[in-house]
Amino acid sequence: MKKNLKLGLFGFGCVGQGLYHVLHETHGVKGEIKKICVKHKNKTRPIPEHFFTFDKNEILNDPEIDIIVELIDDANAAYEIVTTALKNGKAVVTANKKMLAEHLEEIYNLQQKYGKPVLYEGAVCGSIPILRNLEEYYDNDLISSIEGIFNGSTNYILTKVFDEKKSYEEALKKAQELGFAESDPTLDVKGYDPKYKLVIAIAHTFGVFVKPEDVINIGIDRISNLDLKFAQENNYTIKLIARAFKQDGKVYGFVAPQFIENTNPLASVRNEFNAVQVKGAFAETQLFIGKGAGSYPTGSAVLSDISALNYDYTYEYKKHHQDTDLEFSNDLSVEAYISFDHDSKVSISDFVEFQSGYASGGKQYMFGKISLNKLQAFSKIEGIGIILSPKAVVATSQAVKQLAVA
C-alpha cells in the first residue's frame, strides 16, 4: 500500500469537482491531485490555476503520477486516455460508461497484458457499489438476474410526471436545469445510458462481454398522456427498466419502459435515485438503492475506486472465468403494450400471441406477446410507443415454440 497516491485528473466538470471536494473532506484516502487536464483555457475555475494543464501528455507521461482518473464526456478521447495510461504502466479510474461498454473486452485484455487495473464503479448507477458487490459478495452465487432503474435522469422525469402531474416536456426541462439531464437528452430518454451500464453489469454478473449494439434499448420519449392515464387507473407507475437474466445457457438483456405495480419496491424509487435488484440462488433477492446522478454521489464512487487502488485492488472478472460457455441472445418474447397512429403499419401478425386491442384518443393499442427483435424494429419508427407489461418477460422464443408444439 502506498503512503500517498499521486493522481492525474482528466476533466473538471460536475463529477471532477465533486471528486476534488470529497477527496479533500475525507481522512481515509491517502491521495492528492497533482495535475488536472482540461480543454477550455478561458473558463473560470474554483481552484488555483497551477493545478491545470491543457496537455494530456504532461499527465500521461509523468512518472510520479500513479493513477489516471478519467472524468470527461468524450468517449473517444476517454478511450485514448485509458489505453495510453495502461500502456504507460498506470492504474486507471474512469466513470465513462459509453467508452467502457464499447471497449470493455479490449480493456479487460489490456489489463491482463500490462498488469495494471481499471476500476469504474462510478460508471454504473452512481453511488451504488454494485460492481464490487458482484465481484466479491456474489462471486460464488448463482445469479439468475439483475435488473432495476439504471438512469437517474429518466427516473427524475417520470417521478415529476406521476407525483406532480407535470408534462413530459416540463419534467425534462427541470431535469436539465438541475443538471440531471444534458442539453441534448438523447442518451438518457432513449435508453442508451442505461444500456451502456447494463452492458458493463452483464460482464460482472454473468461473465459475458456484450456489444452495446446487440442490446435493445427503448426509451421514455414516446410515453403518451393515455399511457399515464392507463397507469394511474390500474395502480401502476412507469419506470425505465434495465434487466438481464440467465436461462438455458444464454444471457438475455434489454432496456425498456415498463408498467410497474405500486406494490413493487421499484415503484417507490423516485427522483434521481437508482435501484439495482439482484437475484441469486443463495442470497436470494437483494435491492440496492442510491443516488445515480450528481457530483457528490458519483464523486464518492470514484473516490472509493481510488481508495481500493491504495490497497492494490483489481477486478478479477470471476464470472468470466467461471461461465465461459454462456452466450448473449435476443431470441426472446415479452409481453407489451404497443400504441400507434392509425396509419402506422402494426398488425396482429406482428405478435407471437395477440391478446387484445382497442382505440382511444386518436391512437390504437395492441397488447400481447411479441419478440424483442420486433420491438427493436418498432422503436425505430416514429409514432409507435412501447411499454412492457408488469409481467414483462414471457419466455425465450424456443420455449414458446415448444409450448406451441405441445
Contacts in CASP RR format, 6 or more apart in sequence:
PFRMAT RR
TARGET T0000
AUTHOR 0000-0000-0000
METHOD contacts of the structure
MODEL  1
MKKNLKLGLFGFGCVGQGLYHVLHETHGVKGEIKKICVKHKNKTRPIPEH
FFTFDKNEILNDPEIDIIVELIDDANAAYEIVTTALKNGKAVVTANKKML
AEHLEEIYNLQQKYGKPVLYEGAVCGSIPILRNLEEYYDNDLISSIEGIF
NGSTNYILTKVFDEKKSYEEALKKAQELGFAESDPTLDVKGYDPKYKLVI
AIAHTFGVFVKPEDVINIGIDRISNLDLKFAQENNYTIKLIARAFKQDGK
VYGFVAPQFIENTNPLASVRNEFNAVQVKGAFAETQLFIGKGAGSYPTGS
AVLSDISALNYDYTYEYKKHHQDTDLEFSNDLSVEAYISFDHDSKVSISD
FVEFQSGYASGGKQYMFGKISLNKLQAFSKIEGIGIILSPKAVVATSQAV
KQLAVA
1 310 0 8 1.000
1 311 0 8 1.000
1 312 0 8 1.000
2 30 0 8 1.000
2 66 0 8 1.000
2 310 0 8 1.000
3 30 0 8 1.000
4 30 0 8 1.000
4 31 0 8 1.000
4 32 0 8 1.000
5 30 0 8 1.000
5 31 0 8 1.000
5 32 0 8 1.000
5 66 0 8 1.000
5 67 0 8 1.000
5 306 0 8 1.000
5 309 0 8 1.000
5 310 0 8 1.000
6 31 0 8 1.000
6 32 0 8 1.000
6 34 0 8 1.000
6 64 0 8 1.000
6 65 0 8 1.000
6 66 0 8 1.000
6 67 0 8 1.000
7 31 0 8 1.000
7 32 0 8 1.000
7 33 0 8 1.000
7 34 0 8 1.000
7 65 0 8 1.000
7 66 0 8 1.000
7 67 0 8 1.000
7 68 0 8 1.000
7 69 0 8 1.000
7 306 0 8 1.000
8 33 0 8 1.000
8 34 0 8 1.000
8 35 0 8 1.000
8 36 0 8 1.000
8 37 0 8 1.000
8 59 0 8 1.000
8 62 0 8 1.000
8 65 0 8 1.000
8 67 0 8 1.000
8 68 0 8 1.000
8 69 0 8 1.000
9 16 0 8 1.000
9 19 0 8 1.000
9 20 0 8 1.000
9 33 0 8 1.000
9 35 0 8 1.000
9 36 0 8 1.000
9 37 0 8 1.000
9 59 0 8 1.000
9 69 0 8 1.000
9 71 0 8 1.000
10 36 0 8 1.000
10 37 0 8 1.000
10 56 0 8 1.000
10 59 0 8 1.000
10 68 0 8 1.000
10 69 0 8 1.000
10 70 0 8 1.000
10 71 0 8 1.000
10 72 0 8 1.000
10 78 0 8 1.000
10 81 0 8 1.000
11 36 0 8 1.000
11 37 0 8 1.000
11 38 0 8 1.000
11 39 0 8 1.000
11 70 0 8 1.000
11 71 0 8 1.000
11 72 0 8 1.000
12 20 0 8 1.000
12 36 0 8 1.000
12 38 0 8 1.000
12 45 0 8 1.000
12 52 0 8 1.000
12 71 0 8 1.000
13 71 0 8 1.000
13 295 0 8 1.000
14 179 0 8 1.000
14 294 0 8 1.000
14 295 0 8 1.000
14 298 0 8 1.000
15 71 0 8 1.000
15 95 0 8 1.000
15 294 0 8 1.000
15 295 0 8 1.000
15 298 0 8 1.000
15 299 0 8 1.000
15 302 0 8 1.000
16 71 0 8 1.000
16 295 0 8 1.000
16 299 0 8 1.000
16 302 0 8 1.000
17 46 0 8 1.000
17 295 0 8 1.000
18 295 0 8 1.000
18 296 0 8 1.000
18 298 0 8 1.000
18 299 0 8 1.000
19 69 0 8 1.000
19 71 0 8 1.000
19 299 0 8 1.000
19 302 0 8 1.000
19 303 0 8 1.000
20 33 0 8 1.000
20 47 0 8 1.000
21 295 0 8 1.000
21 296 0 8 1.000
22 296 0 8 1.000
22 299 0 8 1.000
22 300 0 8 1.000
22 303 0 8 1.000
23 29 0 8 1.000
23 31 0 8 1.000
23 32 0 8 1.000
23 33 0 8 1.000
23 303 0 8 1.000
23 306 0 8 1.000
26 303 0 8 1.000
28 307 0 8 1.000
29 303 0 8 1.000
29 306 0 8 1.000
29 307 0 8 1.000
29 310 0 8 1.000
30 310 0 8 1.000
31 306 0 8 1.000
31 310 0 8 1.000
33 51 0 8 1.000
33 69 0 8 1.000
34 62 0 8 1.000
34 64 0 8 1.000
34 65 0 8 1.000
35 51 0 8 1.000
35 52 0 8 1.000
35 53 0 8 1.000
35 58 0 8 1.000
35 59 0 8 1.000
35 62 0 8 1.000
35 65 0 8 1.000
36 51 0 8 1.000
36 52 0 8 1.000
36 53 0 8 1.000
37 52 0 8 1.000
37 53 0 8 1.000
37 54 0 8 1.000
37 55 0 8 1.000
37 56 0 8 1.000
37 58 0 8 1.000
37 59 0 8 1.000
38 45 0 8 1.000
38 52 0 8 1.000
38 53 0 8 1.000
38 54 0 8 1.000
39 54 0 8 1.000
39 72 0 8 1.000
41 54 0 8 1.000
45 52 0 8 1.000
53 59 0 8 1.000
56 81 0 8 1.000
59 65 0 8 1.000
59 68 0 8 1.000
60 68 0 8 1.000
60 81 0 8 1.000
60 84 0 8 1.000
60 85 0 8 1.000
60 88 0 8 1.000
60 90 0 8 1.000
61 88 0 8 1.000
65 90 0 8 1.000
66 90 0 8 1.000
66 91 0 8 1.000
66 309 0 8 1.000
67 90 0 8 1.000
67 91 0 8 1.000
67 92 0 8 1.000
67 93 0 8 1.000
67 306 0 8 1.000
67 309 0 8 1.000
68 81 0 8 1.000
68 82 0 8 1.000
68 85 0 8 1.000
68 90 0 8 1.000
68 91 0 8 1.000
68 92 0 8 1.000
68 93 0 8 1.000
69 92 0 8 1.000
69 93 0 8 1.000
69 94 0 8 1.000
69 302 0 8 1.000
69 306 0 8 1.000
70 78 0 8 1.000
70 81 0 8 1.000
70 82 0 8 1.000
70 85 0 8 1.000
70 92 0 8 1.000
70 93 0 8 1.000
70 94 0 8 1.000
70 95 0 8 1.000
70 96 0 8 1.000
71 94 0 8 1.000
71 95 0 8 1.000
71 96 0 8 1.000
71 302 0 8 1.000
72 78 0 8 1.000
72 81 0 8 1.000
72 96 0 8 1.000
73 96 0 8 1.000
75 96 0 8 1.000
75 98 0 8 1.000
75 99 0 8 1.000
75 102 0 8 1.000
76 99 0 8 1.000
78 94 0 8 1.000
78 96 0 8 1.000
78 99 0 8 1.000
79 99 0 8 1.000
79 102 0 8 1.000
79 103 0 8 1.000
82 92 0 8 1.000
82 94 0 8 1.000
82 99 0 8 1.000
82 107 0 8 1.000
82 118 0 8 1.000
83 106 0 8 1.000
83 107 0 8 1.000
83 110 0 8 1.000
85 91 0 8 1.000
85 92 0 8 1.000
85 116 0 8 1.000
86 92 0 8 1.000
86 107 0 8 1.000
86 110 0 8 1.000
86 111 0 8 1.000
86 114 0 8 1.000
86 116 0 8 1.000
86 118 0 8 1.000
87 110 0 8 1.000
87 114 0 8 1.000
89 114 0 8 1.000
89 115 0 8 1.000
89 116 0 8 1.000
90 116 0 8 1.000
91 116 0 8 1.000
91 117 0 8 1.000
91 118 0 8 1.000
91 119 0 8 1.000
91 309 0 8 1.000
92 116 0 8 1.000
92 117 0 8 1.000
92 118 0 8 1.000
92 119 0 8 1.000
93 118 0 8 1.000
93 119 0 8 1.000
93 120 0 8 1.000
93 302 0 8 1.000
93 305 0 8 1.000
93 306 0 8 1.000
93 309 0 8 1.000
94 100 0 8 1.000
94 118 0 8 1.000
94 119 0 8 1.000
94 120 0 8 1.000
94 123 0 8 1.000
95 120 0 8 1.000
95 122 0 8 1.000
95 123 0 8 1.000
95 298 0 8 1.000
95 299 0 8 1.000
95 301 0 8 1.000
95 302 0 8 1.000
96 120 0 8 1.000
96 123 0 8 1.000
97 120 0 8 1.000
97 123 0 8 1.000
97 124 0 8 1.000
97 193 0 8 1.000
97 196 0 8 1.000
97 197 0 8 1.000
97 200 0 8 1.000
98 187 0 8 1.000
98 192 0 8 1.000
98 196 0 8 1.000
100 107 0 8 1.000
100 120 0 8 1.000
100 123 0 8 1.000
100 196 0 8 1.000
100 200 0 8 1.000
101 195 0 8 1.000
101 196 0 8 1.000
101 197 0 8 1.000
101 199 0 8 1.000
101 200 0 8 1.000
101 212 0 8 1.000
102 211 0 8 1.000
102 212 0 8 1.000
104 199 0 8 1.000
104 200 0 8 1.000
104 203 0 8 1.000
104 209 0 8 1.000
105 209 0 8 1.000
107 118 0 8 1.000
108 203 0 8 1.000
108 209 0 8 1.000
108 317 0 8 1.000
108 320 0 8 1.000
110 118 0 8 1.000
111 117 0 8 1.000
111 118 0 8 1.000
111 314 0 8 1.000
111 315 0 8 1.000
117 309 0 8 1.000
117 313 0 8 1.000
117 314 0 8 1.000
117 315 0 8 1.000
118 315 0 8 1.000
119 305 0 8 1.000
119 308 0 8 1.000
119 309 0 8 1.000
119 313 0 8 1.000
119 314 0 8 1.000
119 315 0 8 1.000
120 131 0 8 1.000
120 200 0 8 1.000
120 305 0 8 1.000
121 129 0 8 1.000
121 130 0 8 1.000
121 131 0 8 1.000
121 132 0 8 1.000
121 301 0 8 1.000
121 302 0 8 1.000
121 304 0 8 1.000
121 305 0 8 1.000
122 298 0 8 1.000
122 299 0 8 1.000
122 301 0 8 1.000
122 302 0 8 1.000
122 305 0 8 1.000
123 196 0 8 1.000
123 197 0 8 1.000
123 200 0 8 1.000
124 130 0 8 1.000
124 131 0 8 1.000
124 150 0 8 1.000
124 197 0 8 1.000
124 200 0 8 1.000
124 201 0 8 1.000
125 150 0 8 1.000
125 197 0 8 1.000
125 274 0 8 1.000
125 276 0 8 1.000
125 288 0 8 1.000
125 290 0 8 1.000
125 292 0 8 1.000
126 274 0 8 1.000
126 290 0 8 1.000
126 291 0 8 1.000
126 292 0 8 1.000
126 293 0 8 1.000
126 297 0 8 1.000
126 298 0 8 1.000
126 301 0 8 1.000
127 290 0 8 1.000
127 291 0 8 1.000
127 292 0 8 1.000
127 297 0 8 1.000
127 298 0 8 1.000
127 300 0 8 1.000
127 301 0 8 1.000
128 274 0 8 1.000
128 275 0 8 1.000
128 276 0 8 1.000
128 288 0 8 1.000
128 289 0 8 1.000
128 290 0 8 1.000
128 292 0 8 1.000
129 288 0 8 1.000
129 301 0 8 1.000
129 304 0 8 1.000
130 201 0 8 1.000
130 276 0 8 1.000
130 278 0 8 1.000
130 288 0 8 1.000
131 200 0 8 1.000
131 201 0 8 1.000
131 204 0 8 1.000
131 315 0 8 1.000
132 308 0 8 1.000
133 278 0 8 1.000
133 288 0 8 1.000
134 143 0 8 1.000
134 146 0 8 1.000
134 201 0 8 1.000
134 204 0 8 1.000
134 205 0 8 1.000
134 278 0 8 1.000
134 319 0 8 1.000
135 204 0 8 1.000
135 315 0 8 1.000
135 316 0 8 1.000
135 317 0 8 1.000
135 318 0 8 1.000
137 283 0 8 1.000
138 205 0 8 1.000
138 278 0 8 1.000
138 280 0 8 1.000
138 283 0 8 1.000
139 316 0 8 1.000
139 318 0 8 1.000
139 319 0 8 1.000
141 280 0 8 1.000
141 281 0 8 1.000
141 282 0 8 1.000
141 283 0 8 1.000
142 280 0 8 1.000
142 281 0 8 1.000
142 282 0 8 1.000
143 205 0 8 1.000
143 206 0 8 1.000
143 246 0 8 1.000
143 278 0 8 1.000
143 279 0 8 1.000
143 280 0 8 1.000
143 281 0 8 1.000
143 319 0 8 1.000
144 245 0 8 1.000
144 246 0 8 1.000
144 279 0 8 1.000
144 280 0 8 1.000
144 281 0 8 1.000
145 243 0 8 1.000
145 244 0 8 1.000
145 245 0 8 1.000
145 246 0 8 1.000
145 277 0 8 1.000
145 278 0 8 1.000
145 279 0 8 1.000
145 280 0 8 1.000
146 201 0 8 1.000
146 202 0 8 1.000
146 205 0 8 1.000
146 243 0 8 1.000
146 244 0 8 1.000
146 245 0 8 1.000
146 276 0 8 1.000
146 277 0 8 1.000
146 278 0 8 1.000
146 279 0 8 1.000
147 241 0 8 1.000
147 242 0 8 1.000
147 243 0 8 1.000
147 244 0 8 1.000
147 245 0 8 1.000
147 276 0 8 1.000
147 277 0 8 1.000
148 239 0 8 1.000
148 241 0 8 1.000
148 242 0 8 1.000
148 243 0 8 1.000
148 266 0 8 1.000
148 274 0 8 1.000
148 275 0 8 1.000
148 276 0 8 1.000
148 277 0 8 1.000
149 155 0 8 1.000
149 239 0 8 1.000
149 240 0 8 1.000
149 241 0 8 1.000
149 242 0 8 1.000
149 266 0 8 1.000
149 269 0 8 1.000
149 273 0 8 1.000
149 274 0 8 1.000
149 275 0 8 1.000
150 193 0 8 1.000
150 194 0 8 1.000
150 197 0 8 1.000
150 198 0 8 1.000
150 201 0 8 1.000
150 240 0 8 1.000
150 242 0 8 1.000
150 255 0 8 1.000
150 274 0 8 1.000
150 276 0 8 1.000
151 188 0 8 1.000
151 191 0 8 1.000
151 193 0 8 1.000
151 194 0 8 1.000
151 197 0 8 1.000
151 240 0 8 1.000
151 242 0 8 1.000
151 274 0 8 1.000
152 180 0 8 1.000
152 188 0 8 1.000
152 271 0 8 1.000
152 272 0 8 1.000
152 273 0 8 1.000
152 274 0 8 1.000
152 292 0 8 1.000
152 293 0 8 1.000
153 175 0 8 1.000
153 180 0 8 1.000
153 181 0 8 1.000
153 185 0 8 1.000
153 188 0 8 1.000
153 189 0 8 1.000
153 193 0 8 1.000
153 272 0 8 1.000
153 293 0 8 1.000
154 188 0 8 1.000
154 189 0 8 1.000
154 191 0 8 1.000
154 194 0 8 1.000
154 219 0 8 1.000
154 220 0 8 1.000
154 240 0 8 1.000
155 239 0 8 1.000
155 240 0 8 1.000
155 269 0 8 1.000
155 270 0 8 1.000
155 271 0 8 1.000
155 272 0 8 1.000
155 273 0 8 1.000
155 274 0 8 1.000
156 171 0 8 1.000
156 174 0 8 1.000
156 175 0 8 1.000
156 178 0 8 1.000
156 180 0 8 1.000
156 181 0 8 1.000
156 271 0 8 1.000
156 272 0 8 1.000
156 293 0 8 1.000
157 168 0 8 1.000
157 171 0 8 1.000
157 172 0 8 1.000
157 175 0 8 1.000
157 181 0 8 1.000
157 189 0 8 1.000
157 220 0 8 1.000
158 171 0 8 1.000
158 220 0 8 1.000
158 237 0 8 1.000
158 238 0 8 1.000
158 239 0 8 1.000
158 240 0 8 1.000
159 270 0 8 1.000
159 271 0 8 1.000
160 166 0 8 1.000
160 170 0 8 1.000
160 171 0 8 1.000
160 174 0 8 1.000
160 175 0 8 1.000
161 167 0 8 1.000
161 168 0 8 1.000
161 171 0 8 1.000
161 223 0 8 1.000
161 228 0 8 1.000
162 228 0 8 1.000
162 231 0 8 1.000
162 232 0 8 1.000
162 237 0 8 1.000
162 238 0 8 1.000
163 270 0 8 1.000
164 171 0 8 1.000
166 174 0 8 1.000
168 220 0 8 1.000
168 221 0 8 1.000
168 223 0 8 1.000
172 181 0 8 1.000
172 185 0 8 1.000
172 189 0 8 1.000
175 181 0 8 1.000
175 185 0 8 1.000
176 182 0 8 1.000
176 183 0 8 1.000
176 185 0 8 1.000
179 293 0 8 1.000
179 294 0 8 1.000
180 272 0 8 1.000
180 293 0 8 1.000
180 294 0 8 1.000
181 188 0 8 1.000
181 189 0 8 1.000
182 188 0 8 1.000
186 192 0 8 1.000
187 193 0 8 1.000
189 219 0 8 1.000
189 220 0 8 1.000
189 221 0 8 1.000
190 217 0 8 1.000
190 219 0 8 1.000
190 221 0 8 1.000
191 217 0 8 1.000
191 218 0 8 1.000
191 219 0 8 1.000
191 220 0 8 1.000
191 240 0 8 1.000
191 255 0 8 1.000
192 212 0 8 1.000
192 217 0 8 1.000
194 217 0 8 1.000
194 240 0 8 1.000
194 242 0 8 1.000
194 255 0 8 1.000
195 212 0 8 1.000
195 215 0 8 1.000
195 217 0 8 1.000
195 242 0 8 1.000
195 255 0 8 1.000
196 212 0 8 1.000
197 242 0 8 1.000
198 215 0 8 1.000
198 242 0 8 1.000
198 243 0 8 1.000
198 244 0 8 1.000
198 253 0 8 1.000
198 255 0 8 1.000
199 210 0 8 1.000
199 211 0 8 1.000
199 212 0 8 1.000
199 215 0 8 1.000
201 242 0 8 1.000
201 244 0 8 1.000
201 276 0 8 1.000
202 208 0 8 1.000
202 210 0 8 1.000
202 244 0 8 1.000
202 251 0 8 1.000
202 253 0 8 1.000
202 328 0 8 1.000
203 209 0 8 1.000
203 210 0 8 1.000
203 317 0 8 1.000
203 319 0 8 1.000
203 320 0 8 1.000
204 315 0 8 1.000
204 317 0 8 1.000
204 319 0 8 1.000
205 244 0 8 1.000
205 278 0 8 1.000
205 319 0 8 1.000
206 244 0 8 1.000
206 246 0 8 1.000
206 251 0 8 1.000
206 319 0 8 1.000
206 323 0 8 1.000
206 326 0 8 1.000
207 317 0 8 1.000
207 319 0 8 1.000
207 320 0 8 1.000
207 322 0 8 1.000
207 323 0 8 1.000
207 324 0 8 1.000
207 326 0 8 1.000
208 251 0 8 1.000
208 320 0 8 1.000
208 323 0 8 1.000
208 326 0 8 1.000
208 327 0 8 1.000
208 328 0 8 1.000
209 320 0 8 1.000
210 251 0 8 1.000
210 328 0 8 1.000
214 328 0 8 1.000
214 330 0 8 1.000
215 253 0 8 1.000
215 254 0 8 1.000
215 255 0 8 1.000
216 253 0 8 1.000
216 254 0 8 1.000
216 255 0 8 1.000
216 256 0 8 1.000
216 330 0 8 1.000
216 372 0 8 1.000
216 373 0 8 1.000
216 375 0 8 1.000
216 376 0 8 1.000
216 379 0 8 1.000
217 254 0 8 1.000
217 255 0 8 1.000
217 256 0 8 1.000
217 379 0 8 1.000
218 254 0 8 1.000
218 255 0 8 1.000
218 256 0 8 1.000
218 257 0 8 1.000
218 375 0 8 1.000
218 376 0 8 1.000
218 379 0 8 1.000
218 386 0 8 1.000
219 240 0 8 1.000
219 255 0 8 1.000
219 256 0 8 1.000
219 257 0 8 1.000
219 379 0 8 1.000
220 238 0 8 1.000
220 240 0 8 1.000
220 257 0 8 1.000
222 339 0 8 1.000
222 383 0 8 1.000
222 384 0 8 1.000
222 385 0 8 1.000
222 386 0 8 1.000
223 238 0 8 1.000
223 257 0 8 1.000
223 385 0 8 1.000
223 387 0 8 1.000
224 339 0 8 1.000
224 363 0 8 1.000
224 385 0 8 1.000
226 339 0 8 1.000
226 360 0 8 1.000
226 361 0 8 1.000
226 363 0 8 1.000
227 238 0 8 1.000
227 337 0 8 1.000
227 339 0 8 1.000
227 387 0 8 1.000
228 238 0 8 1.000
230 236 0 8 1.000
230 259 0 8 1.000
230 337 0 8 1.000
231 237 0 8 1.000
231 238 0 8 1.000
231 259 0 8 1.000
234 259 0 8 1.000
235 261 0 8 1.000
235 262 0 8 1.000
236 259 0 8 1.000
236 260 0 8 1.000
236 261 0 8 1.000
236 262 0 8 1.000
236 390 0 8 1.000
237 259 0 8 1.000
237 260 0 8 1.000
237 262 0 8 1.000
237 267 0 8 1.000
238 257 0 8 1.000
238 258 0 8 1.000
238 259 0 8 1.000
238 260 0 8 1.000
238 387 0 8 1.000
239 257 0 8 1.000
239 258 0 8 1.000
239 260 0 8 1.000
239 266 0 8 1.000
239 267 0 8 1.000
239 269 0 8 1.000
240 255 0 8 1.000
240 256 0 8 1.000
240 257 0 8 1.000
240 258 0 8 1.000
241 255 0 8 1.000
241 256 0 8 1.000
241 257 0 8 1.000
241 258 0 8 1.000
241 260 0 8 1.000
241 266 0 8 1.000
241 388 0 8 1.000
241 392 0 8 1.000
242 253 0 8 1.000
242 254 0 8 1.000
242 255 0 8 1.000
243 253 0 8 1.000
243 254 0 8 1.000
243 255 0 8 1.000
243 392 0 8 1.000
243 393 0 8 1.000
244 251 0 8 1.000
244 252 0 8 1.000
244 253 0 8 1.000
245 251 0 8 1.000
245 252 0 8 1.000
245 253 0 8 1.000
245 393 0 8 1.000
246 252 0 8 1.000
246 326 0 8 1.000
247 396 0 8 1.000
248 396 0 8 1.000
248 398 0 8 1.000
249 325 0 8 1.000
249 326 0 8 1.000
249 327 0 8 1.000
250 326 0 8 1.000
250 327 0 8 1.000
250 328 0 8 1.000
250 329 0 8 1.000
250 331 0 8 1.000
250 396 0 8 1.000
251 326 0 8 1.000
251 327 0 8 1.000
251 328 0 8 1.000
251 329 0 8 1.000
252 328 0 8 1.000
252 329 0 8 1.000
252 330 0 8 1.000
252 332 0 8 1.000
252 372 0 8 1.000
252 393 0 8 1.000
252 396 0 8 1.000
253 328 0 8 1.000
253 330 0 8 1.000
254 330 0 8 1.000
254 332 0 8 1.000
254 372 0 8 1.000
256 334 0 8 1.000
256 336 0 8 1.000
256 375 0 8 1.000
256 386 0 8 1.000
256 387 0 8 1.000
256 388 0 8 1.000
257 386 0 8 1.000
257 387 0 8 1.000
257 388 0 8 1.000
258 387 0 8 1.000
258 388 0 8 1.000
258 389 0 8 1.000
258 390 0 8 1.000
258 392 0 8 1.000
259 337 0 8 1.000
259 387 0 8 1.000
259 388 0 8 1.000
259 389 0 8 1.000
259 390 0 8 1.000
260 266 0 8 1.000
260 267 0 8 1.000
260 390 0 8 1.000
261 267 0 8 1.000
261 390 0 8 1.000
264 390 0 8 1.000
265 275 0 8 1.000
265 277 0 8 1.000
265 287 0 8 1.000
266 275 0 8 1.000
266 277 0 8 1.000
269 275 0 8 1.000
269 289 0 8 1.000
272 291 0 8 1.000
272 292 0 8 1.000
272 293 0 8 1.000
272 294 0 8 1.000
273 289 0 8 1.000
273 290 0 8 1.000
273 291 0 8 1.000
273 292 0 8 1.000
274 289 0 8 1.000
274 290 0 8 1.000
274 291 0 8 1.000
274 292 0 8 1.000
275 287 0 8 1.000
275 288 0 8 1.000
275 289 0 8 1.000
275 290 0 8 1.000
276 287 0 8 1.000
276 288 0 8 1.000
277 285 0 8 1.000
277 286 0 8 1.000
277 287 0 8 1.000
277 288 0 8 1.000
278 285 0 8 1.000
278 286 0 8 1.000
278 288 0 8 1.000
279 285 0 8 1.000
290 297 0 8 1.000
291 297 0 8 1.000
292 298 0 8 1.000
329 396 0 8 1.000
330 372 0 8 1.000
330 373 0 8 1.000
330 376 0 8 1.000
331 371 0 8 1.000
331 372 0 8 1.000
331 396 0 8 1.000
331 397 0 8 1.000
331 398 0 8 1.000
332 371 0 8 1.000
332 372 0 8 1.000
332 393 0 8 1.000
332 395 0 8 1.000
332 396 0 8 1.000
332 397 0 8 1.000
333 352 0 8 1.000
333 353 0 8 1.000
333 369 0 8 1.000
333 370 0 8 1.000
333 371 0 8 1.000
333 372 0 8 1.000
333 394 0 8 1.000
333 395 0 8 1.000
333 396 0 8 1.000
333 397 0 8 1.000
333 400 0 8 1.000
334 369 0 8 1.000
334 370 0 8 1.000
334 371 0 8 1.000
334 372 0 8 1.000
334 375 0 8 1.000
334 388 0 8 1.000
334 392 0 8 1.000
334 393 0 8 1.000
334 394 0 8 1.000
335 367 0 8 1.000
335 368 0 8 1.000
335 369 0 8 1.000
335 370 0 8 1.000
335 388 0 8 1.000
335 389 0 8 1.000
335 391 0 8 1.000
335 392 0 8 1.000
335 393 0 8 1.000
335 394 0 8 1.000
336 367 0 8 1.000
336 368 0 8 1.000
336 370 0 8 1.000
336 375 0 8 1.000
336 386 0 8 1.000
336 387 0 8 1.000
336 388 0 8 1.000
336 389 0 8 1.000
337 365 0 8 1.000
337 366 0 8 1.000
337 367 0 8 1.000
337 386 0 8 1.000
337 387 0 8 1.000
337 388 0 8 1.000
337 389 0 8 1.000
338 346 0 8 1.000
338 350 0 8 1.000
338 365 0 8 1.000
338 366 0 8 1.000
338 367 0 8 1.000
338 370 0 8 1.000
338 378 0 8 1.000
338 384 0 8 1.000
338 385 0 8 1.000
338 386 0 8 1.000
339 363 0 8 1.000
339 364 0 8 1.000
339 365 0 8 1.000
339 384 0 8 1.000
339 385 0 8 1.000
339 386 0 8 1.000
339 387 0 8 1.000
340 346 0 8 1.000
340 363 0 8 1.000
340 364 0 8 1.000
340 366 0 8 1.000
340 383 0 8 1.000
340 384 0 8 1.000
340 385 0 8 1.000
341 362 0 8 1.000
341 363 0 8 1.000
341 364 0 8 1.000
341 383 0 8 1.000
341 384 0 8 1.000
342 362 0 8 1.000
342 363 0 8 1.000
342 364 0 8 1.000
344 364 0 8 1.000
344 381 0 8 1.000
344 383 0 8 1.000
344 384 0 8 1.000
346 364 0 8 1.000
346 366 0 8 1.000
346 378 0 8 1.000
346 384 0 8 1.000
348 354 0 8 1.000
348 366 0 8 1.000
350 370 0 8 1.000
350 374 0 8 1.000
351 366 0 8 1.000
351 368 0 8 1.000
351 369 0 8 1.000
351 370 0 8 1.000
352 368 0 8 1.000
352 369 0 8 1.000
352 370 0 8 1.000
352 371 0 8 1.000
352 397 0 8 1.000
352 400 0 8 1.000
353 368 0 8 1.000
353 369 0 8 1.000
353 400 0 8 1.000
354 366 0 8 1.000
354 367 0 8 1.000
354 368 0 8 1.000
355 367 0 8 1.000
355 368 0 8 1.000
355 369 0 8 1.000
356 366 0 8 1.000
356 367 0 8 1.000
356 368 0 8 1.000
357 364 0 8 1.000
357 365 0 8 1.000
357 366 0 8 1.000
357 367 0 8 1.000
358 364 0 8 1.000
358 365 0 8 1.000
359 365 0 8 1.000
367 389 0 8 1.000
368 389 0 8 1.000
369 394 0 8 1.000
369 400 0 8 1.000
371 397 0 8 1.000
375 386 0 8 1.000
378 384 0 8 1.000
378 385 0 8 1.000
378 386 0 8 1.000
379 386 0 8 1.000
394 400 0 8 1.000
395 403 0 8 1.000
END
